[in-house]
Amino acid sequence: MSDDAASAGTTGFDQVLTFTVPERNARGRIVRLGPVLDAVIAAHAYPAPIRHLLAEAMVLATLLGSLLKDEQSQLTMQAQTQDGVIDLLVCDYRSGELRGYVRFDRARLDELGPSPTLHALFGDGYLAITFDLAATGQRYQGVVPLEGETLAAACESYFLQSEQIPTLIRLGVRSDSAGCVAGGMLIQHLPEGEEGRERLHVQLDHPEWEHMRIMGGSVSPTELVDPDLDLETVLWRLFHEEREVRVERGKQIVKGCRCSSDYYRSVLARFGAAERAEMRNEEGLILVDCAFCSKVFEIDLD
């Protein structure tokens, strides 16, 4: 990566930047969400701790989802518990479209104070990460306990346990009166550069991975959310001493709620006439509430 290439970079908000370090057998993703994050959060009156957690989750969904190669493949990340303040957090990513939602107990949340821990929010919860592959129709899912201090730590555990890929994830979130900004970086070690190779064991002490882990781990949350610092410059600061770093701009990220009256009509049409009759209100309408965008759709099938 040359200094000129870094200084010419303009990647700021809502676009993934992909990179590889060939000599270290490493690949990565870096992203900074801004307007798209505000658009998703604006649909709900989330208190500060929930906004912060959802912002982290949406960055993680973007980083993980951008690893998918097929256009219509989807990544779904779901954190769930039976006894926590938050009983459901779900985000999904498909071809640059991103959405997220949190369901929680407001009264119990208020009892926790301004900075609750992950365990206080979820209790003994779990994180499920699902890859739906469009090209083959296959679905892969891994489930790990929600242990550690952050969602990022749980995602690192997922890749270590389910994918056998050493993974480093760093996140940053800043929220103020001007809006919410969240950034993140993911780095993975792929031995011999073969993504599809069966990995029989994980070498966390591999010299290549140790080097990438130290260099990547030095990025600060402030750098990830600083709007005056483009993402190319962040990578330049971290890896300018490497012989080669290949950087490409990936997908532009947009709010991806796919709800519409036509979509819900097509879903309701699959039910029998008697079932649809039971769903109607006094005006003859079927009301459908979309949790993602906080809209109620009035469907008149006639």
N, C-alpha and C positions, 0 to 999 in steps of 0.2 A: 504494500500500500504506500503510495507516494504522498508527500506533503501536499502537492498540488491537488491530487485527487481528493484528499480529505478536506482541504479548504474550499473546494468547489461543491461540496455536498450541501444539499438543501433539505434533506429529509427532516421534517419536524413532527407534526401531529398526524396521527391516524394513518400511518403507513409502516408496514413491516420492512425491516432491512435484514436480508439474509447474508451470512458470511461463512466462509470456510478458511481454515488454516491447514493447508495440505500437509506440510511437513510435521504437523502435530496430530494429524488424523482427527481433526476436530471440526465440528460445524456449530453454527449458532444462529440465533435470532435476537433482534433487539427492536423494541417498539415503544412509542410514547403516545398514549391516548389522551385526547383533549375534548374537542367538540363532540365526538361520538359518545364519549363517556357522559358528558353533560346531557346529551339527548336521551340516553337510557335512564339516567338517574332522575331527570326532570319528571318522568312519568309517575314518580312515587315521592311521598314526603318522608324519605328515609332520614332517621337521626344520624348524627355524625359517625358513630361506630359502625353502623350498617353501611353507610356510604363508603367508608374506608375499606371495609371487607369486600364489598361488591366491586370496587375499583381494582383491588388486588386480583380478585377472581377473574375479572374480564381481561386483565393483562395476561394472566396465566392461560386463559382459554385461547387468546390470540397467539401466544408463543407456541403452545402445543398444537393448535389447529393449523398453523402455518407450516408445520412439518408435513402435512398431508400433500400428496402430489396431485391427486385427481381433483378436478374442479368441483364436483358435487359431493365429494366426501365430507363427512361431518365429524367434528369433535364435540362431545358433550361432557361437561364436568359437573358433577353433582355431589354436594356435601349434605349429609342427612343424619338425623339423630332422633331418638325417641324421647329423650329427657332434657334436651338443651333449650336455651332461650330461642335459638334458631332451629327450626325443625326442617327447613329446606333452603338450600342455596343452589341455584342451577344457572349455568351459562353454556351457550353453545356457539360454535364458529363453523361457518360453511362458506367457503369461497369469498372470504373478505367480509361476510355478513356476521355481525356479532350481536348477541342479546343476552340479558341476564335478569335475574329476579331473586329476591330474598323474602321468605315468609318467616315471621318472628313474633314473639310475644312481647308487646310494648311494655306492659307493666313489669314483667320480670327483667327486661333490659334496663329500665330506669333504676332498678335496685342495684345494678352492677357498677354504677359510676361511669365516668367519661372514657376510661381506657380499659375495657374488659379484655381478659386473655382469650385465646382461642378456645381453651378448655372450658372457660366460664360460659362462652357463647354456645358451644356445641356439646359439652359433656363428653360422654363416650360415643362420639360419632365416627363416621367413616367417610372416606372420599372415594367416589367411583369415577373412573375416567374411561370413556367409551369412544372407540374409533369405528365409525360406519364407513366402509370403503365402497364407493360408488361403482368402481370398475368391476369388482368381483362379487359385490353383494354381501361380503363377509362383515361380521361384527366382532371386534375384540374389546374386551373389558377387563380392567384390573381394579381391584378394591383394596384399599389400605386404610388402617386406622388413622383418625385425625389426631396424630401425635405431634409433638413439637410445638414451637411457638407461633408458626405461621403456616398459611396455606402453601407457600413455596416449599417449605420443608416437607410437607406431606407429598407434594408432587415429586420432589427429589426421591423420596422413598418409593413412590410408585415406579419410577424408571429403574431404580436399583433392584427392586423385588420382582416386578412384572416383566420388564424389558431387558434387564441385565445390561443397562447402559449407564455408565457414570455420568451424572448430570449435575450442573451447577445452575441455580436460578437466583437472580437478584432482582428485588422490586423496590419501588419508591412511590409514595403517594403524597400529593400536596393538595389540600382543599382549603379554599378561602372564599371571600365574597365574590371573587372574579370567576369562580368555578372550580372544577376538580381536574387535576392532571395526574396521571399515573403512568409510570414507565417500568420496563422490565427487560432483562436480558437472560437468555438461556444458552448454555454451552454444553455440548456433549462430546464424549470421546468415543470414536468408532474405530476400533483396532483395524489396521490395514486399510482403512477407508472404505470398507465393504458394508454398506448399510444393511444389506439383506443377509449377511453372514450369520450363521447360528453362533451365538455367544455362549460358550460352555462355562465360563467363569468371568467374574468381574475383577479387573486389576486396578483397584483404587490407588495402589502405590506405583502405578506405571509412571516412568519419568515424564512422558509426554503429557499425561493427564495431570500430574502434579504441577507441571509448569503452567498449563492452561487454567487450572483451578486457582492458583495463586494470582496470576495476572488478571483473570476475569473477576475474581473475588475482590479485587481492589477498587472496583467501580463503586461510587457512592450513590446513595439514594438521591442526593441533590443533583448529581450529574444526569440521572435518569429522568428527572422531571423539569430540568432547567429549559425553558422555552427558547432561550438565547443560544443554546448549545445544540447544534444539529447532531444527528446520530452518527454521521460519518466521523465527526470530530471526536465523539466519545470512543469509537473504535480505534481511531488513530492514537489517542492517548494510551489506550490499553496495549495495543499490538504493533506499534510502529517499528519495533525492533525485529519483528519477524521478517523472514525473507520474502514471503508472499502471503497476502490476505486477499481473498476474492470476495468482493462485495457486490451485491445486486439488490435493487429495490423490488420488493414483493408487492403484495396486494394493498390497495387502499382499503381502509376499514370503514364500514358504514353500519348504521343501526339496522339490524337484520330481523326485526319482528315481522313474521310472514303472515300475520292475521289480516283477513279481509272478509267482507260480507260474502263474496263469491266462494271463498275457501270454506267458510262455515256452512254455506248452503250445500256444497258438495259433500261435506261430512255428514250433515243431517239427513241428506237424501238416502244414505245407506241404512237408516233406521226404518222400521215398518211404520205404516200409517198410524196404528194405535199408539206406538211409542212416541211418535212426533206429537200426537194429540195431547198426550199427558204432559209434554214439555211446554205447551202454549200457555200464555197468561190470559187474563180476561179480555185483552185486546186482540187475541189471536196471534201474538208474536212470541217467538222463542228468543229469550235473552241469553247471550253468550258473553261471558266475562273473560277477557284476555289478561292473564296475570302479568305478562311481560310488558305490555304497553298501557295497562290500567285503563282499558276502554271497554265499554259494554256495547255489543252489537245487537241491534234489534233485527231479527231475521223473520221476514214474512215469506214463507214458502209458497204462498198462493200468488 
